[in-house]
């Protein structure tokens, strides 16, 4: 296998910008992590113009291989935001074919140890997504749009599950429910009840919103810890200042809903400042004193 595909990656491995090359094989069973391909070759490079480049190959008549050339910055973004969940499986379980200055080995170690600061940020992002889905689902439910409410609730439980996995020091895998069943069986049970219960859909949703509210409340402090750390560095913030802050920018799509949720729960308060318009005020946000 490796010797057949070696010409594909060998030239790139010798390039000075290449940090590492690894190979992921599909194995005997169908594997979602390889997107039906028999082999994935991942090449990580520093300072390249195109952040992600993919080529597909055929070998041994009916076998398929995919070559992914990824910039280091793109890889870090995937790891931070969890926007490419297969990447964790590739990095942790892939076979290293080339490793410049132990880059791949150090990266694997960092992923396994999952430094606490990285966990705080990822928990914050999952919590923001959780609140977005929960609030939207509840709004749909109150407007008698049960199927749309169901869709959002399923997603909110998924984010709650991922949050629980991260809180326990693990990276959420593609098979997150398998992890949650072991780590947080209460959340797994909620999901099972939503999907398998014989109750009417509206009754299931009603009960789930009540249970979810308790679980969200119990995780709010740890879920917003990263956000509050940043917001506490200034007396008050405009929304635009938050969007422009490098560590708050990843929250951007879900940030408005999260802020309103935290105001409602008395974690933040609104500071109003006069504008040139009579009776119109600028809206700023401030962390409440003696919060935790």
C-alpha positions as CSV (number, residue, x, y, z in Angstrom):
1,X,0.0,0.0,0.0
2,X,2.5,2.6,1.2
3,X,5.0,1.8,-1.6
4,X,2.4,2.2,-4.3
5,X,1.4,5.7,-3.0
6,X,4.9,6.8,-2.1
7,X,5.5,8.7,-5.4
8,X,2.4,10.8,-4.6
9,X,3.7,12.3,-1.4
10,X,7.5,11.8,-1.6
11,X,8.3,14.9,-3.6
12,X,6.1,17.1,-1.3
13,X,7.7,15.6,1.8
14,X,11.1,16.8,0.7
15,X,9.8,20.4,0.3
16,X,11.1,22.7,3.1
17,X,7.6,23.9,4.0
18,X,6.3,20.4,4.7
19,X,5.9,19.7,8.4
20,X,4.4,16.2,8.3
21,X,2.8,13.5,6.2
22,X,0.5,10.8,7.5
23,X,-1.7,8.0,6.1
24,X,-5.1,6.8,7.2
25,X,-6.4,3.5,5.9
26,X,-10.0,2.5,5.8
27,X,-9.6,-0.9,7.4
28,X,-11.8,-3.9,7.1
29,X,-15.1,-2.3,8.1
30,X,-16.7,0.7,6.4
31,X,-15.3,3.8,8.1
32,X,-16.9,7.2,8.0
33,X,-13.6,8.9,8.8
34,X,-12.2,8.2,5.4
35,X,-15.2,9.3,3.4
36,X,-15.4,5.9,1.6
37,X,-11.8,6.2,0.4
38,X,-9.4,3.3,1.0
39,X,-6.5,5.7,1.9
40,X,-6.3,9.3,3.0
41,X,-2.9,11.0,2.7
42,X,-2.6,14.2,4.8
43,X,0.3,16.6,4.1
44,X,0.7,19.6,6.5
45,X,2.6,22.5,5.1
46,X,3.6,25.9,6.5
47,X,3.1,29.2,4.6
48,X,1.2,28.0,1.5
49,X,-1.2,30.2,-0.5
50,X,-4.0,27.7,-0.8
51,X,-5.1,26.6,2.7
52,X,-6.7,23.3,1.5
53,X,-6.0,21.4,-1.7
54,X,-7.4,17.9,-2.5
55,X,-6.6,15.4,-5.2
56,X,-8.2,12.0,-5.9
57,X,-6.4,8.9,-7.2
58,X,-7.3,5.4,-8.3
59,X,-4.9,2.5,-7.8
60,X,-5.0,-1.3,-7.8
61,X,-7.8,-1.0,-10.4
62,X,-10.7,-0.3,-8.0
63,X,-9.1,1.3,-4.9
64,X,-9.4,5.0,-4.1
65,X,-7.0,7.4,-2.4
66,X,-7.5,11.1,-1.5
67,X,-4.6,13.5,-1.0
68,X,-5.2,16.4,1.3
69,X,-2.6,19.2,1.4
70,X,-3.4,21.5,4.3
71,X,-1.8,24.7,5.6
72,X,-0.8,24.7,9.3
73,X,-3.1,27.7,9.9
74,X,-6.1,25.8,8.4
75,X,-5.3,22.8,10.5
76,X,-5.2,24.9,13.7
77,X,-8.5,26.5,12.7
78,X,-10.1,23.0,12.3
79,X,-8.8,21.9,15.6
80,X,-9.9,25.0,17.4
81,X,-13.4,25.3,15.9
82,X,-14.1,21.6,15.5
83,X,-15.3,22.3,11.9
84,X,-13.6,19.2,10.4
85,X,-14.2,16.5,13.0
86,X,-12.5,13.7,11.0
87,X,-9.2,15.6,11.4
88,X,-8.9,14.4,15.0
89,X,-9.2,10.8,14.0
90,X,-6.7,11.3,11.2
91,X,-4.1,13.0,13.4
92,X,-4.5,10.7,16.4
93,X,-4.7,7.3,14.6
94,X,-2.9,8.0,11.2
95,X,0.5,6.5,10.5
96,X,3.2,9.1,10.3
97,X,5.2,8.8,7.1
98,X,7.2,11.9,7.5
99,X,7.8,14.1,10.5
100,X,10.0,17.3,10.4
101,X,11.5,18.1,13.7
102,X,9.0,15.9,15.6
103,X,6.1,18.3,14.5
104,X,3.6,15.4,14.1
105,X,4.6,13.8,17.3
106,X,4.3,17.0,19.3
107,X,0.9,17.7,17.7
108,X,-0.4,14.2,18.6
109,X,0.8,14.7,22.2
110,X,-0.9,18.1,22.4
111,X,-4.2,16.6,21.1
112,X,-4.0,13.8,23.6
113,X,-3.3,16.1,26.6
114,X,-5.8,18.7,25.4
115,X,-4.5,21.8,27.3
116,X,-7.0,23.4,29.6
117,X,-7.0,26.8,27.9
118,X,-7.9,25.1,24.5
119,X,-10.7,23.2,26.3
120,X,-12.1,26.5,27.8
121,X,-12.4,28.1,24.3
122,X,-13.9,25.0,22.7
123,X,-16.4,24.7,25.6
124,X,-17.3,28.3,25.0
125,X,-17.9,27.8,21.3
126,X,-20.0,24.6,21.9
127,X,-22.0,26.4,24.6
128,X,-22.7,29.3,22.3
129,X,-24.0,26.9,19.6
130,X,-26.0,25.0,22.2
131,X,-27.7,28.3,23.3
132,X,-28.5,29.2,19.7
133,X,-30.1,25.9,18.9
134,X,-32.0,25.8,22.3
135,X,-33.4,29.3,21.9
136,X,-34.4,28.8,18.3
137,X,-35.9,25.4,19.1
138,X,-38.0,26.9,21.9
139,X,-39.2,29.7,19.6
140,X,-40.3,27.3,17.0
141,X,-42.1,25.2,19.6
142,X,-43.9,28.2,21.0
143,X,-45.0,29.0,17.4
144,X,-46.4,25.5,17.0
145,X,-43.6,24.5,14.5
146,X,-42.9,21.2,16.1
147,X,-40.8,19.6,13.3
148,X,-38.5,22.6,13.1
149,X,-38.3,22.6,16.9
150,X,-37.4,18.9,16.9
151,X,-34.6,19.6,14.4
152,X,-33.1,22.3,16.6
153,X,-33.5,20.3,19.8
154,X,-31.6,17.4,18.3
155,X,-28.8,19.7,17.4
156,X,-28.8,21.4,20.8
157,X,-28.4,17.9,22.4
158,X,-25.5,17.2,20.1
159,X,-23.8,20.4,21.2
160,X,-24.6,19.6,24.9
161,X,-23.0,16.1,24.3
162,X,-19.9,17.6,22.7
163,X,-19.6,20.2,25.6
164,X,-19.8,17.3,28.1
165,X,-17.1,15.4,26.3
166,X,-14.7,18.4,26.2
167,X,-15.4,19.2,29.8
168,X,-14.2,15.7,30.7
169,X,-10.9,16.3,28.8
170,X,-11.6,14.5,25.5
171,X,-12.0,15.7,21.9
172,X,-15.5,14.9,20.6
173,X,-15.2,12.2,17.9
174,X,-17.4,11.7,14.9
175,X,-19.2,9.0,17.0
176,X,-19.9,11.4,19.8
177,X,-22.9,9.6,21.2
178,X,-20.8,6.5,21.8
179,X,-18.5,8.7,23.9
180,X,-21.4,10.4,25.8
181,X,-23.0,7.1,26.6
182,X,-19.9,6.3,28.7
183,X,-19.1,9.8,30.0
184,X,-22.5,11.4,30.6
185,X,-25.3,8.8,30.4
186,X,-27.9,11.4,31.5
187,X,-27.4,13.3,28.3
188,X,-27.5,10.0,26.3
189,X,-30.8,9.1,28.0
190,X,-32.3,12.5,27.0
191,X,-31.4,11.9,23.4
192,X,-32.9,8.3,23.5
193,X,-36.1,9.6,25.0
194,X,-36.4,12.3,22.3
195,X,-35.9,9.9,19.5
196,X,-37.5,6.7,20.8
197,X,-40.3,7.7,23.1
198,X,-43.9,6.8,22.2
199,X,-45.2,10.1,23.5
200,X,-46.5,12.7,21.1
201,X,-43.8,14.9,19.5
202,X,-45.1,18.0,21.4
203,X,-45.0,16.1,24.7
204,X,-41.5,14.9,24.1
205,X,-40.3,18.4,23.2
206,X,-42.1,19.9,26.3
207,X,-40.3,17.5,28.6
208,X,-37.0,17.9,26.9
209,X,-37.0,21.6,27.1
210,X,-37.5,21.3,30.9
211,X,-34.7,18.8,31.3
212,X,-32.4,20.7,28.9
213,X,-32.9,23.9,30.8
214,X,-31.6,22.2,34.0
215,X,-28.6,20.7,32.2
216,X,-27.7,24.0,30.5
217,X,-28.0,25.9,33.8
218,X,-25.6,23.5,35.4
219,X,-23.0,24.0,32.7
220,X,-23.4,27.7,32.2
221,X,-20.5,28.8,34.4
222,X,-18.0,26.5,32.7
223,X,-19.5,27.1,29.3
224,X,-19.0,30.9,29.5
225,X,-15.7,30.9,31.4
226,X,-13.6,31.8,28.4
227,X,-16.0,34.5,27.2
228,X,-16.2,36.1,30.7
229,X,-12.4,36.0,31.0
230,X,-12.1,38.1,27.9
231,X,-15.0,40.5,28.6
232,X,-13.6,41.1,32.1
233,X,-10.4,42.7,30.7
234,X,-12.4,45.9,29.9
235,X,-15.1,47.9,31.7
236,X,-17.6,47.5,28.9
237,X,-17.7,46.4,25.2
238,X,-19.6,47.3,22.1
239,X,-20.7,44.3,20.0
240,X,-18.4,45.4,17.2
241,X,-15.4,45.4,19.5
242,X,-16.2,41.8,20.4
243,X,-16.4,40.8,16.7
244,X,-13.0,42.4,16.1
245,X,-11.3,40.6,19.1
246,X,-9.2,37.7,17.8
247,X,-10.4,35.3,20.6
248,X,-14.1,36.3,20.4
249,X,-14.4,36.3,16.6
250,X,-15.1,32.5,16.5
251,X,-18.3,33.1,18.5
252,X,-19.5,35.6,15.9
253,X,-22.5,33.8,14.4
254,X,-23.9,32.8,17.8
255,X,-22.7,35.7,19.8
256,X,-25.8,37.9,19.8
257,X,-28.1,35.2,21.0
258,X,-25.5,34.2,23.7
259,X,-25.3,37.8,25.0
260,X,-29.0,38.1,25.3
261,X,-29.2,34.7,27.1
262,X,-26.5,35.9,29.6
263,X,-28.2,39.2,30.1
264,X,-31.5,37.3,30.9
265,X,-29.6,35.1,33.3
266,X,-27.9,38.1,35.1
267,X,-24.3,37.3,34.0
268,X,-24.0,40.5,31.9
269,X,-25.7,43.8,32.0
270,X,-26.4,46.4,29.4
271,X,-24.8,49.9,29.6
272,X,-26.6,52.6,27.6
273,X,-24.8,55.6,26.3
274,X,-26.3,58.7,24.6
275,X,-26.1,59.2,20.9
276,X,-26.9,62.3,18.8
277,X,-30.4,61.0,18.3
278,X,-32.9,62.0,21.0
279,X,-34.0,58.9,23.0
280,X,-31.6,56.6,21.1
281,X,-28.7,55.0,23.0
282,X,-25.6,53.0,22.2
283,X,-25.8,49.6,23.7
284,X,-22.7,48.3,25.5
285,X,-22.1,45.1,27.5
286,X,-20.5,44.7,30.9
287,X,-19.7,41.7,33.1
288,X,-21.6,41.8,36.4
289,X,-19.5,42.3,39.5
290,X,-19.0,39.3,41.8
291,X,-20.2,36.9,39.2
292,X,-18.8,33.6,40.3
